[in-house]
Amino acid sequence: MKFNFFLLYILFSYSLLAQQFKSAEGQVTFFSDAAIEDISAINKGASSIFDLSNGEIVFLITIMDFTFDKSLMQEHFNEKYMESDKFPRATFKGKVTGFDMTVPGVQQVSAKGMLTIHGRSKEIDVKGSIEKQASLLLLKSAFMVELEDFKIKIPKLLWQNIAERVEVKVDFTYKTI
């Protein structure tokens, strides 16, 4: 009887662990469509954990890891706008709904939770997709962020260079933990 209980415990523990997924090399991009100049940046070092058992998801993005085509843009982004020394990370903590692990292919999902950027938090609700590929999960989403919501100030002289709303795209590949 002890052996059966022990085997059941191991199988149960394994099934719980199989419900957690991790992505250590997620990609986050943003695009600012402004009158004078478009600005885009990419961060290939974002990380995330997704727990299928309860739908909880967490993203962690290091602000200084965003790279730009022009080094001066990157410098201004970190020093003047994002104040990366003071606010080094952006996070999202929320819940994913609409995903069923037993269904193959791409599924439309939504995530609701707290997005924290520049030391300010705001509840957001975003749409996206998750695709199951063998033992991997591929998550993609695109949404708009209002800079004003996170107290990111645009100097009056540069209002034509930087849009007040930027498009953020996330692309994560998850493996079981």
N, C-alpha and C positions, 0 to 999 in steps of 0.2 A: 504494500500500500504506500509506503514511503517513497518508493521509486516512482510510482505513477504520479504522486503529488509533486515530486521534484521535477519530473518531465513536464508536467502541466505548467508549473511555475516558469520553467525555462522557455517554453513555447509562448506563454502569455507575455513574458518580459520581452521576448524577441518581437512579438507583434506590436507591442507598444513602441519599441525603438524604431521599428519599420515605419511608423507613422510620422517620424520627424525627418525633415530634409534640411540640408544646408547648402548654401551657395557662397563660396569664398571669393569668386571672381565675377561678380555681377557687373553689369555695365549700365551706367546712368549718363544720359546726355541731356543737354538743354539747348534750346534755340530761341534767340531773341530776334524777332522780325521788326527792325526799326527803319525809320524813313531814310536815314543816311547810310547805315551799315548794319548788316546782319551779323550777329555774334553767336557762335556755337562753341561748345566745349564738351569733352568726354571724360568720364571717370571710369576706369576699368578695374578698380580695386574695391568696389562696394561689396558688402557682405550681407547675408540674410539667413534667417532661420524660419522655416515654415512647418508648423505642427498640424498635420492632417486630422488628428484626433479631435481638435477643438477649433480648427480654422485660424488659429493665431499666427500672425506673421510679423516679423520685425526686420527692418532694414537699417543699416548703419553706413553712412557715406562720409568719408573724410573730405572736407571741402578743399583742402590744398592739393588733393589728388586730381582735380579737374585740370585738363590740359587744353590749351587754346592754340590756334595756328600762329598767333602773334604773342610773343613773350610779354610785351607791354600790356596787352589785354589781361593776361593772366596775373600780372603784378597788380594792376588796378582792381581786378576782381577780388583778389585776396586782401589787399590792403584797404581800399576805399569803400567797397560795397559790402563784401561779406565779413570783413574784419575777422579773418580766419584765425588769427592768434587768440582772439577773444571768444569766438564761436567756432571751434574746430570741426564740429560734426553736424550733420543733418540726420534726423532719424524719422522713421515711420513705425508706429506700433498700432496694429489693428487686427481685424478679422476678415478673412476671405470667405465669401459665400458663393454657392453655385458650382462647386467642384465635386465630382464624384470619381474617386480613384478607379472604380470598376468600369468606367466608360472610356473607351479608347479615343484617341484623336484630340482635336482642339475643342475646348469648352470655354464659353463666355462666362466670366466671373466678375464679381465686384469686391472691392475691399473698402471697409470703412474704419477710420481710426484717426489718430493724432499725428500730424506731420509737424515736425519741429525743425525750423530753419532760423538761423541768425538769432537764436535764443528765444524765439517766439513759437508758440504752438497754435495750431488750428485744426479743427476736425474737418476731414475731407472724406468724400465718397467717390471712388474712381472705378472705372470699368477697365477690364483687361481680358486676357486669355491665359489659360494654362493648357499645355499640351503634354500628354503622357507619351513618352518614347522609351520603351523598354523599362529600365529602372530609373530613368531620368524624368524630371518635370521641367518644362520650359515655360517661364512666366514672362509675359509682355504686357506693358501698359503705356499709355500716353495720356497726359493730362496737363491742364494749364495751372500756373501758379501766379498769383497776383503779388508783386513785390511789396506793395503797400501792406498786405496782410502780415508780412514778416518784418516790417519796419526797415526794409532795405531802401535806402534813399538814393534817388537819382538827382544829381546836381542840376539846377535849372539850365545851366549852359549845355548839358548833355542830353536833354530830354528827347532830341531827335536821334541820338545815337543808341539809346537803350530803351527797349519796349517796357511798358509797365506790366505786361503779362509775358511770361516765358513758357514755352512748351517743354515739358519734362518727359523723357521716355526712359523706361526701365526695362531691362532685359536680363533675366537671371536664369541660370541653369542649376537645378537642384539635384543633389545626390542624397541617398539615404544616409543617416548618421550611423 
